[in-house]
Amino acid sequence: MPQADETIVEELRETLSPDLLPFLLSRAGAAQLVERLPIVYSPESIAPQPPTVEFRAWELVGLHYLKQSRAHEALAVFSKLYDHLQRAQSNGVRVHKGTALLWMYECYLAMGFSATAKRYLMLTLCEDAIGFSGNISAEESGLYFRIIWRHGLTDERLREFAQQIYQLYLKSPKESLYPEWLLQQLDWKSAEAVPSVAEAMVYKVNLGYVRFLIEQTGDRSGVAMETLCEYLLSCMPGCKTTRRRRSHSTDYDIICSMEGFEIDFRSEFGRYFVCECKDWSSAADFTVMAKFCRVLDSIKSRFGILFSKSGITGAGISEYAEREQLKVFQDRGMVIVVIDKDDLEKIAAGVNFIGMLREKYELVRLDLGRS
């Protein structure tokens, strides 16, 4: 078993609350600390910049486990730190969250989760771009050498991203409380990594951001619903997304392309699939289902997702739109999965979206009885 870093342990003795120190010696100590750290340290105590003693203590707890090659436990500690920093923004005043995101990146990298790690490095970029007012310092930022030396992003491209992010922040400070929103506005597909086999079922979303977007739905533009659905899809390793594109004949709400996972159930999606978003107060009917089927047919896609806030007509009784959903697969081998508001609420509560997709995919493909 890897030995603890004595330098970190010594600093922990000086900074960590005495009530928490004994947990460092327990095998289950990491899980217990994840529960107790948010109780001992308030969001306000860890939020100020430069970092407070309380923030440093929490950070050291995560590093204590990361240095022992206990990346999963370290990730739980840093994830809870990130969540706590977001709670400190409840008054609408931005809190810098880059350090927590950077350590989450290191955890995912240590696990071999290449695509997820790269996403968290880009989220760190979003935070640092704001923190450094659009000019990221190579000497002061822990991001610089990681994203350029390890991942090959050029200095010029980094500076372009940083300026773009900072301008987005100035225009949309409310949305920019979430680095996930900022990342959605960037064209960073060329910087994305191909997922490893190890991260096939890894699905990590910012539940606070999901909740924020759900609360924005219901507007006539449908932008919030599309932003939410694209975010959920983009967090699947290997799923590249594009929002609001138009062909000569139709509008695509979300276009997805899959990379990797040749043996996973997602291999049956095909290289490309599209999603339709309906932020309506009424259920999507037969006409919507038939039209969406035609769109999928036109691009020779075997899979599509209909995000319909109010679901579809005939749900649970295999009539109307739901009946058409089943017939489309039986006639053409095409699976259309429906995600409604109840499903979105489950995701906001922590349900794995990949697992949800698999279950819904099998319901249609195998014509399993609804429960």
C-alpha positions as CSV (number, residue, x, y, z in Angstrom):
1,M,0.0,0.0,0.0
2,P,1.5,3.4,-1.0
3,Q,2.8,5.5,1.9
4,A,1.3,8.8,2.8
5,D,3.3,11.9,1.8
6,E,4.8,13.2,5.0
7,T,5.0,16.8,3.8
8,I,1.3,16.8,3.2
9,V,0.5,15.0,6.5
10,E,2.6,17.6,8.4
11,E,0.7,20.4,6.8
12,L,-2.6,18.7,7.4
13,R,-1.7,18.6,11.1
14,E,-1.3,22.3,11.1
15,T,-4.4,23.2,9.0
16,L,-7.1,20.6,9.2
17,S,-9.7,20.8,12.0
18,P,-8.5,18.5,14.9
19,D,-11.9,16.7,14.8
20,L,-11.1,15.5,11.3
21,L,-7.5,14.4,11.7
22,P,-8.4,10.9,13.0
23,F,-10.2,10.0,9.8
24,L,-7.0,10.2,7.8
25,L,-5.9,7.0,9.6
26,S,-9.1,5.1,8.9
27,R,-9.5,2.8,5.8
28,A,-13.0,4.3,5.3
29,G,-11.7,7.8,6.2
30,A,-12.1,9.3,2.8
31,A,-15.8,8.6,2.6
32,Q,-16.3,9.9,6.1
33,L,-14.3,13.1,5.3
34,V,-16.4,13.7,2.2
35,E,-19.5,13.8,4.5
36,R,-17.9,15.9,7.3
37,L,-15.8,18.5,5.4
38,P,-18.9,20.4,4.2
39,I,-20.2,20.5,7.7
40,V,-17.0,21.8,9.3
41,Y,-16.1,24.3,6.6
42,S,-18.9,26.6,5.3
43,P,-19.0,27.7,1.7
44,E,-18.1,31.2,2.7
45,S,-14.9,30.0,4.5
46,I,-13.4,28.3,1.5
47,A,-14.5,30.8,-1.2
48,P,-12.3,33.9,-0.8
49,Q,-9.2,34.6,-2.9
50,P,-6.4,34.1,-2.3
51,P,-7.2,30.7,-0.8
52,T,-7.9,30.5,2.9
53,V,-6.5,28.1,5.4
54,E,-9.9,26.2,5.3
55,F,-9.6,25.8,1.5
56,R,-6.0,24.7,1.8
57,A,-7.0,22.1,4.4
58,W,-9.7,20.6,2.1
59,E,-7.3,20.6,-0.8
60,L,-4.7,18.8,1.2
61,V,-7.1,16.1,2.1
62,G,-7.7,15.3,-1.6
63,L,-3.9,15.4,-2.3
64,H,-3.3,13.1,0.7
65,Y,-5.3,10.4,-1.2
66,L,-4.2,11.3,-4.7
67,K,-0.5,11.0,-3.7
68,Q,-1.2,7.4,-2.4
69,S,-2.7,6.4,-5.8
70,R,-6.2,6.5,-4.4
71,A,-7.6,8.6,-7.2
72,H,-11.2,7.5,-6.8
73,E,-11.3,8.7,-3.2
74,A,-9.4,11.9,-4.0
75,L,-11.9,12.6,-6.8
76,A,-14.8,12.3,-4.3
77,V,-13.0,14.8,-2.1
78,F,-12.3,17.3,-4.9
79,S,-15.8,16.8,-6.4
80,K,-17.4,17.8,-3.0
81,L,-15.0,20.8,-2.9
82,Y,-16.3,21.9,-6.3
83,D,-19.9,21.5,-5.2
84,H,-19.2,23.5,-2.1
85,L,-17.6,26.3,-4.0
86,Q,-20.7,26.5,-6.2
87,R,-22.9,26.8,-3.1
88,A,-20.8,29.9,-2.2
89,Q,-22.2,31.5,-5.5
90,S,-25.8,31.4,-4.3
91,N,-25.8,35.2,-4.0
92,G,-24.8,35.5,-7.7
93,V,-21.2,36.5,-7.0
94,R,-18.7,34.4,-8.8
95,V,-16.2,32.2,-6.9
96,H,-13.1,30.9,-8.5
97,K,-13.3,27.1,-8.9
98,G,-10.3,26.4,-11.0
99,T,-8.2,24.6,-8.4
100,A,-10.8,22.1,-7.6
101,L,-11.4,21.4,-11.3
102,L,-7.7,21.1,-12.0
103,W,-7.3,18.4,-9.3
104,M,-10.4,16.6,-10.6
105,Y,-8.5,16.5,-14.0
106,E,-5.5,15.0,-12.3
107,C,-7.7,12.3,-10.7
108,Y,-9.3,11.3,-14.0
109,L,-5.9,11.3,-15.7
110,A,-4.6,9.0,-13.0
111,M,-7.6,6.6,-13.6
112,G,-6.8,6.5,-17.4
113,F,-10.0,8.4,-18.3
114,S,-8.5,10.4,-21.1
115,A,-11.7,12.1,-22.5
116,T,-13.1,13.0,-19.1
117,A,-9.8,14.3,-17.9
118,K,-9.5,16.6,-21.0
119,R,-13.0,18.0,-20.4
120,Y,-12.1,18.9,-16.8
121,L,-8.9,20.6,-18.0
122,M,-10.9,22.7,-20.4
123,L,-13.3,23.6,-17.5
124,T,-10.2,24.7,-15.6
125,L,-9.3,26.8,-18.6
126,C,-12.7,28.5,-18.4
127,E,-12.2,29.4,-14.8
128,D,-8.6,30.6,-15.2
129,A,-9.5,32.7,-18.2
130,I,-11.8,34.7,-16.0
131,G,-9.4,34.7,-13.0
132,F,-6.6,36.1,-15.2
133,S,-8.9,38.5,-17.1
134,G,-8.4,36.8,-20.4
135,N,-4.6,36.6,-20.2
136,I,-3.5,33.3,-18.6
137,S,-0.1,33.5,-17.0
138,A,2.3,30.7,-17.9
139,E,4.2,31.2,-14.6
140,E,1.2,31.6,-12.2
141,S,-1.4,29.2,-13.6
142,G,-1.1,25.4,-13.0
143,L,-3.1,25.0,-16.2
144,Y,-0.5,26.3,-18.7
145,F,2.1,23.6,-18.6
146,R,-0.5,20.8,-18.4
147,I,-2.6,21.9,-21.4
148,I,0.4,22.8,-23.6
149,W,3.1,20.3,-22.5
150,R,0.9,17.3,-21.9
151,H,-1.9,17.9,-24.4
152,G,-0.3,19.8,-27.2
153,L,-2.5,22.9,-27.3
154,T,-0.6,25.8,-28.8
155,D,0.1,29.0,-26.9
156,E,-1.8,30.9,-29.6
157,R,-4.9,28.7,-29.4
158,L,-4.8,28.9,-25.6
159,R,-4.8,32.7,-25.7
160,E,-7.6,32.7,-28.2
161,F,-9.7,30.5,-26.0
162,A,-8.9,32.6,-22.9
163,Q,-10.0,35.9,-24.6
164,Q,-13.1,34.3,-26.0
165,I,-14.1,33.0,-22.5
166,Y,-13.4,36.3,-20.8
167,Q,-15.6,38.2,-23.3
168,L,-18.4,35.7,-22.8
169,Y,-18.1,36.2,-19.1
170,L,-18.4,40.0,-19.4
171,K,-21.5,39.6,-21.6
172,S,-23.2,36.8,-19.6
173,P,-22.0,36.9,-15.9
174,K,-25.0,34.9,-14.7
175,E,-24.4,31.9,-17.0
176,S,-20.7,32.2,-16.5
177,L,-21.0,31.1,-12.9
178,Y,-20.9,27.7,-14.5
179,P,-17.8,26.9,-16.5
180,E,-19.8,24.1,-18.1
181,W,-21.9,26.8,-19.9
182,L,-18.8,28.6,-21.1
183,L,-17.3,25.4,-22.5
184,Q,-20.5,24.8,-24.4
185,Q,-20.0,28.1,-26.2
186,L,-16.5,27.1,-27.4
187,D,-15.6,25.3,-30.6
188,W,-13.1,22.9,-29.0
189,K,-13.9,19.7,-30.9
190,S,-10.3,19.6,-32.3
191,A,-9.0,19.6,-28.7
192,E,-11.2,16.7,-27.5
193,A,-9.7,13.4,-26.6
194,V,-10.8,9.9,-27.8
195,P,-12.2,8.0,-24.8
196,S,-10.5,5.0,-23.3
197,V,-12.2,1.7,-22.9
198,A,-12.0,2.1,-19.1
199,E,-14.3,5.1,-19.1
200,A,-17.2,3.5,-21.1
201,M,-19.8,4.0,-18.3
202,V,-18.2,7.1,-16.7
203,Y,-20.8,9.9,-16.6
204,K,-20.1,13.0,-14.6
205,V,-22.3,16.1,-14.8
206,N,-22.5,19.2,-12.7
207,L,-25.9,18.6,-11.0
208,G,-26.1,22.3,-10.0
209,Y,-25.8,23.3,-13.7
210,V,-28.4,20.7,-14.8
211,R,-30.8,22.1,-12.2
212,F,-30.0,25.7,-13.4
213,L,-30.9,24.8,-17.0
214,I,-34.0,22.9,-16.0
215,E,-35.2,26.0,-14.2
216,Q,-34.6,28.0,-17.4
217,T,-36.8,25.8,-19.6
218,G,-40.2,26.9,-20.6
219,D,-39.2,29.9,-22.7
220,R,-40.5,30.2,-26.2
221,S,-37.1,30.2,-27.8
222,G,-36.3,26.6,-26.7
223,V,-32.6,27.7,-26.2
224,A,-32.5,26.5,-22.5
225,M,-33.9,23.1,-23.4
226,E,-31.4,22.6,-26.3
227,T,-28.5,23.8,-24.1
228,L,-29.5,21.3,-21.4
229,C,-29.9,18.4,-23.8
230,E,-26.6,19.2,-25.6
231,Y,-24.8,19.3,-22.2
232,L,-26.1,16.0,-21.1
233,L,-25.0,14.4,-24.4
234,S,-21.6,16.1,-24.5
235,C,-20.8,14.6,-21.0
236,M,-20.8,11.1,-22.5
237,P,-17.2,10.3,-23.3
238,G,-16.7,10.3,-27.1
239,C,-19.9,12.1,-28.0
240,K,-19.2,15.3,-29.9
241,T,-22.1,17.7,-30.2
242,T,-23.2,20.6,-32.4
243,R,-26.3,22.7,-31.7
244,R,-28.7,24.5,-34.0
245,R,-27.5,23.6,-37.5
246,R,-29.5,23.8,-40.7
247,S,-29.5,21.7,-43.8
248,H,-31.2,22.6,-47.1
249,S,-34.4,20.9,-45.9
250,T,-34.5,20.9,-42.1
251,D,-33.2,22.3,-38.8
252,Y,-31.2,20.0,-36.6
253,D,-31.5,20.9,-32.9
254,I,-28.5,18.8,-31.9
255,I,-26.1,16.7,-34.0
256,C,-24.0,14.1,-32.3
257,S,-21.1,12.0,-33.5
258,M,-19.7,9.1,-31.6
259,E,-16.0,8.1,-31.2
260,G,-14.8,4.9,-29.6
261,F,-16.9,2.2,-27.9
262,E,-17.1,-0.5,-30.6
263,I,-18.5,-3.1,-28.3
264,D,-20.7,-0.9,-26.1
265,F,-24.5,-0.7,-26.9
266,R,-23.7,2.8,-28.3
267,S,-21.9,1.2,-31.2
268,E,-25.3,0.5,-32.7
269,F,-26.1,4.2,-32.8
270,G,-23.9,4.6,-35.9
271,R,-21.4,7.3,-36.4
272,Y,-23.9,10.2,-36.4
273,F,-27.3,10.7,-34.8
274,V,-29.5,13.7,-34.2
275,C,-31.7,14.9,-31.4
276,E,-35.0,16.8,-31.4
277,C,-35.9,19.1,-28.5
278,K,-39.5,20.0,-27.6
279,D,-39.9,22.4,-24.7
280,W,-43.7,22.2,-24.9
281,S,-46.4,22.2,-22.3
282,S,-48.2,19.4,-24.2
283,A,-47.0,16.0,-25.3
284,A,-45.3,15.5,-28.6
285,D,-47.8,13.8,-30.9
286,F,-47.7,11.3,-33.8
287,T,-46.8,14.0,-36.3
288,V,-43.7,15.0,-34.3
289,M,-42.6,11.4,-34.1
290,A,-43.2,10.7,-37.8
291,K,-41.4,13.9,-38.9
292,F,-38.4,13.1,-36.7
293,C,-38.3,9.6,-38.2
294,R,-38.2,11.2,-41.6
295,V,-35.2,13.4,-40.6
296,L,-33.3,10.3,-39.3
297,D,-34.2,8.5,-42.5
298,S,-32.8,11.3,-44.6
299,I,-29.3,11.1,-43.0
300,K,-29.4,7.2,-42.8
301,S,-29.2,7.2,-39.0
302,R,-30.4,4.3,-37.0
303,F,-30.8,6.2,-33.7
304,G,-32.2,9.4,-32.4
305,I,-33.3,11.1,-29.2
306,L,-36.5,13.0,-28.8
307,F,-36.2,15.3,-25.7
308,S,-39.8,16.2,-25.0
309,K,-40.5,18.0,-21.8
310,S,-44.1,16.7,-21.6
311,G,-43.3,13.3,-23.1
312,I,-45.2,11.8,-26.0
313,T,-48.9,10.9,-26.7
314,G,-50.0,7.4,-25.9
315,A,-47.2,6.8,-23.4
316,G,-47.8,3.7,-21.4
317,I,-50.6,2.4,-23.6
318,S,-48.7,1.9,-26.8
319,E,-50.9,4.2,-28.9
320,Y,-50.4,7.3,-31.0
321,A,-46.8,8.6,-30.8
322,E,-45.6,5.8,-28.6
323,R,-47.1,3.2,-31.0
324,E,-45.3,4.9,-33.9
325,Q,-42.0,4.8,-31.9
326,L,-42.3,1.0,-31.8
327,K,-43.4,0.6,-35.4
328,V,-40.5,2.7,-36.6
329,F,-38.1,0.1,-35.2
330,Q,-40.1,-2.9,-36.4
331,D,-40.3,-1.4,-40.0
332,R,-37.0,0.3,-40.4
333,G,-34.7,-0.9,-37.6
334,M,-34.5,2.7,-36.2
335,V,-34.6,3.3,-32.5
336,I,-36.0,6.6,-31.2
337,V,-35.5,7.2,-27.4
338,V,-37.7,9.6,-25.6
339,I,-36.5,11.7,-22.6
340,D,-39.1,13.7,-20.7
341,K,-39.1,16.1,-17.7
342,D,-39.2,13.3,-15.2
343,D,-36.1,11.8,-16.8
344,L,-34.3,15.2,-16.6
345,E,-35.2,15.5,-13.0
346,K,-33.7,12.0,-12.3
347,I,-30.5,13.1,-14.0
348,A,-30.4,16.2,-11.9
349,A,-30.7,13.9,-8.9
350,G,-27.7,11.9,-10.0
351,V,-29.0,9.1,-12.2
352,N,-26.5,8.0,-14.9
353,F,-27.7,9.3,-18.3
354,I,-25.8,6.5,-20.1
355,G,-27.5,3.8,-18.1
356,M,-30.9,5.6,-18.7
357,L,-30.3,5.6,-22.5
358,R,-29.4,1.9,-22.5
359,E,-32.5,1.0,-20.6
360,K,-34.7,3.1,-23.0
361,Y,-32.9,1.8,-26.0
362,E,-33.6,-1.8,-25.0
363,L,-37.2,-1.1,-24.3
364,V,-37.7,-0.1,-27.9
365,R,-35.3,-2.5,-29.6
366,L,-36.4,-5.6,-27.6
367,D,-40.1,-4.4,-27.3
368,L,-39.9,-5.0,-23.6
369,G,-43.0,-4.4,-21.5
370,R,-43.4,-1.0,-19.8
371,S,-43.4,-1.1,-16.0
